């Protein structure tokens, strides 16, 4: 698969557009002023992709220069049994139905070891909402992983899962988070946010917690010192107003807690879902979403181009449209591949370095907290 090549000094080119709205936004961006709701709508609705990319790249390079981050990680999807029946999901199965699975703890540990090398710095743990798994299962999972792989960062459980654990075990969100943290939880992914719009959630994921609850779980985690990511699912039935509203709510919470590390726009994959009649997102929309996020989320340190969903080539281009991170090696990923993703299950460390360098960026391996990782033949060192 040939790489896409880019010039290295794109952000130095003179800005030009015929879109009067972008001219006004350009003035605010250069001055470092915060964009508002009307600006966000203008960004989504512009047809001038090159000018939009210029603006996002300007901010991205102002924050990160020519660096692009990646990590060496492994996904653990311990169960696909889920009490929810979200129309957007191809991963979840009802208990006892064909294709449903739940790993015993020893299977989790064996699976983790089978994809583990000394290079792995993160386990990304996400599963369905299983009605019969007690909190102790997850506490033992975390402590068991920490015992076996003490140097690996454990990033686990979405806000939806945390809320479910609390309800199932008759505990508060804070109590659940404290127990998970004590057992070894280091940070949280940002899945399950979908779109905060009540109108849209009623159609695509009415069995999940609502947007305000998702934000409240994130707030509690951040207050306990647990960093997290944040996501937005786009390309289904949402509108531009819904997308802007979602970004503004994330930005407001970040102003309050400063606990979000990365924003990841997740393109909707309709295959094998109830919404499979909907078209897949285009590369133009994928790049626009990344660019708008970089411009609107001025207090988020990082914007990720998740190559598993976007494809490696679009992820490369995204490094010129506001993204500074392309995620990690992954090894095995089930959720989006069940929804029809045709990207590889994983890429090697060298693959990611090659993709970043071909995009004209400087690859920097990171850990989950974005500290630089330095490798020699016999050691791994994380900058403190």
N, C-alpha and C positions, 0 to 999 in steps of 0.2 A: 504494500500500500504506500504510494508516494506521499511525501510530506508536503504541506502547503508552506511556501516561503514568503516572508514579509520583510519589508525594510525595517530598520531598527529605530529610526528617528521620526516615526509617524506623527508624534505629538508636536513636533516642531513646525509642521507645515502650517501655513496661514489658514485661519478659519474662514470659510465662506459658505453662505447659504442664501437661498431665496425665501426661506421660511421666516417671516417676521417674528413669529413666536420664538424660534430658536435664537434669533439675534438678541432678543431680550434676555433669554436664559443664558446665553453666552456671556453677557455682561455680568450677570450674577455669579456664574461659575468662576470667572476670572477674578472677581472680587472676593470670592470665598463666602458668598452669601447663601443662606439656606433657601432651597426651592420649596414652593408651596403646592397646594392641591392643583391649582390651575396649571402650574408648570408641569406637574406630573402628567396631567391629561394631554398637554401639548406634546410632551415627549412621546407618549404612546401613539399619538395620532399623526405625528409627522411622517412624511414620505421620504424625507431626506436622511437616509440611513448613514451616509458618509459623515454628514455633519453631526448626527447623534453619536456615532462612533468616535468622532474627534473629541467631543465634549467629555464622554465617558473615559476615553483614553487619557485625556488631559488630567482628569481627577485621579485616575488610577496611577499614572506616572508621578503625579505630585505626591501621592501617598507612598508608593512602593518603588519608584524608579523603574528599572528594567527587570526587576526580580519577578520570578513566577514560582510559586510554592507547589510542592507535592509531598506525599508521605507514603510510607510502606505500611499498609494496613490489611486487615482481614475482616470480612463481614461474618457475623454469626446470627443466623435466623433460626432460633431454637424451636419455634413452632409456627405453623400456619393456621392453627385452630383459632377461630375468632367468633365471638358472640355478635359482633357488628356485622351488618350486611350492606356495606357501603357500595353504592353503584359504580364508584370509580375504581374499585379494587378487584384485581384478578388473582391476588395472592391468598386471601383468606378462605378457609374451608370450615364448614360446620363439623363439630365433633362427630366422628364415626362415619363421615362420608368419604367417598373415594378421593384419594390424594391427600387426605388430612394426615399430618404427622406431628409428633411431639418428641423431642429428644430427651432421653434420660440424661441426668447430669454427666454420667460417664461418657455418653455419646458426645455431649458438648465438649468435654475435655479432650476426647480423642480426635474430634473434628478440628478443634483448635490446634492441636499438636500436629495434625497431618498437613496443615497449611502454614505451619509456623517455621520460621527461620530466625536466626539471630537478628535479621534485618527488620523484622516486624516491630513497630513501635506502638500500634493501636489495634485493639479489637473493637469493632463497631457492632453493638448488640441490639437487635430489634426483632420483635415477633408479634404474633397476633394476640388478641385479648382472650386468653384461655380461661374458661370458667372454673376449672378445677385445680389450677396451679396455685398453691399458697405462696405467700410472700417468702416463706423460708426457702422455697425452691430457688428464687432469685438471689437471696442472700447467700445461699450455699454455692450458687453458680459464681458469683462475684468473688467470694473468698477462695473458692477452689481455683479459679483462674489466677488470682493474685498469688496463691501459694505456688502454682506451677510456673507462672510467667511473671515474676515480681517486677520486671522492668517494663512490662507492657501497660500502656494507658488503657483503662477501661471506659469507653464512651458508650453509654447504654441507656435505652428506654426513652421513648418519646413522651411528651407531656400527656398524650392520650393514655399511654400505658400506665404512667404514674397515677393519674386520676382513677383508672380502673383498679389498680392495686389498692388504693385507699378505700374505695367503695366496697370492694370484695372482702377486704380484711377489717372493715369498720374502723379505719384509722384516718387521721388528718393527712393532708398532703405533706405537711412539714414532718410529721412522724415517719411517714414512709421514706421521704428523702433522707432523713437523718440515719435511718437504719441502713439504707442502701449505701450511703456515703461511708458509714462505719465499716460495712462489709467490703468496700473496695471501689465503689463507683467514683470515677474521677471527673467525668463531665457527661453531658447529654447531647444527643443529636437533636435536630430541630423538626423532625417529621410530624405529620398529623395536623399541621396548621391548616393545610389545604387553602381555602379562602375564608377570611373571617366573616364575609357577608352572610347574614342570617338567611336571606332569600336563596342564595346559592347552596348553602350547607343543607337547607331543608330538602334539596333535591338530590345532591350528590353524596352526602354523608350524614344523614339525619340521626344515625345511631351513635355518632361521636359526640364528645363534649363540644360546646359551642366556642366561638372565638374568644370570648371574655374569659372562659375557664382555662383555655390553652394559655393565654397570657398570664393568668394568675399562677398557674403551675410554674411557668418560666420565672415569674417574679420571685416565688418562694425559693426556687432553686438558686437563683442569683444571690438572694439575700443570705443563703447558706454557703456562699462561696463556690457553688457548682456552676461552672461556665456551660454555655450551651450554644448551639447553632440555631438558626431560624430558617424556615422554608416558606415557599408559596407555590401551590400547584396552579398552573395556568394552562390555557389552551383547551378548555372544556366549554362550560356555559357561562363563564364569568364575563363581565364587561370591563372596559377601561376604568370606570369609576370604582369597581370592586377591587381591582389591582392596586390602584392608588391608595384607596382606603386601607388596604392590608399593609402596604409599605409604611404609611403614616402611623399606624398603630404600633408596628414594630419599632419605628424610630422613636416614638414617644416613650415606650418602655425602656429602650436603650438609654435615653436621656436620664431616666430614673435610676436604672440599676447598673448600666455599663457591663452587663453580663453576657451579651451576645458576642460571639467571636466572628462568625461567618454567616452570610446569607447565601442560600442556595435556591435558585429558581428551578422548580421541578416541572418539566414539560409533561403534559398528560399523555399517557400511552393507552389508547382506547381498546386495543385488542383483548378479547376474552373478558370484557366487562359488559355490564348492561348498557353502557354508553358507546359500544363499539361502532355505532353508526356515525359517530363524529370523526372528522378527519384528524390526522396527526398534525402536530405543529410543524410549521415551516422553519427552515434555517433563519429566515428573516425575523420571524417572531422570537425565536430563541435568542438571537443576538440582541434584539430590541429589549427583551426582558432583562438581560444582563446589564445592558447599558443604562436603562432607566433605574434599575436597582442601585447601581454605583452612584448615580447622580442624586437620587432621592435619599438614600441611606448614608448620609454624610457622617454619621457617628458609628457606622459599622466598620471595623478594621479591614475586613476581607469580604470579597465576593468570589464565590466558587463557580467554575464552569465544570459541572459534574459530567465527566466524559462518558460515563456509563449510559446516561440518558441522551446526551447531545450528539454522540459519536466523537471519536478522537479528533476528526478534522474540524468539526464545528467548535470543539473546545479550543483548538489551536487559534482559530479566528477570534474566539471570545477573549483571548488574551490581549487583543487590540480593541475590544469593545467594553472594557471595564473590569474584566476578571483578572485576578492575580493568583488564582489557585485552580488546579485541575483535579483535585482529590488524589486518590492513592491507587495502590496496586489491586486492592479489593479481594483478589483470589477467587471468591465465589459470591454471587449476588443473586437472590431469588425473586425479590419483590417485583422489580421492573422487568426482569426477564419473563416472569409469568404473564406479564401484560404485553408481551410481544417484542421486547427490546432485542435487537439483533447484534448489539455490540458484543465484544469478547467478554467472557466472565471475569477475566482479569488481565492486567498488563504487568510486565516486569518493571523493576526499577529502571533498568536501562531504556525500556520502551518510553517511559514517561520523560526521562531526561532527553531522549532523542526528539520527542514531540515538542517539548518546550524550546529546545535549541533551534529546531527547524522553524519555529514561530518567531525567532529573533529575540527571545528572552533568555535570561540567565537562570537556570534551574537552581533552586535551593530546597534541599530536603528539610522538612520540618517535623517536629513532633506535633501532637494534637493541640498544644498550646502555642504553636507557631514559634517555638524555639528552634534554632538551626541545629541540625544533626550533622556531625562530622564523623565519617567512617574511615577506618584504616583496615588493614587486612585482618587484624585480630581484635578490634575494639570499636565500640560505638560511643560517641560522646555527645551529650546534649548541652547546648549553651544555656547558662542560667541567667 
